[in-house]
Amino acid sequence: MKRTENVVLLKVIGSCELLAALAMVYFFYDTVPALIGAVILLGLAINSFYQAHMCYQRQYAPKKDEQQE
């Protein structure tokens, strides 16, 4: 799988996690376990977006082997 497809897949996963977390906060704002789950989902969404960003940067960064030649 190409890195571009990985970036898109990670952003889709992160967006779904973010929407699920926001839905949990909206519908279950009065229960503590749901809020803890929403915070965990927010952390997973942030991680997915961070991994997509790092993958995107690796894709367009010049390789170290090419610089040494």
Secondary structure, DSSP 8 states (H G I E B T S, - for coil): --HHHHHHHHHHHHHHHHHHHHHHHHH-TT-HHHHHHHHHHHHHHHHHHHHHHHHHHHHHS--HHHHH-
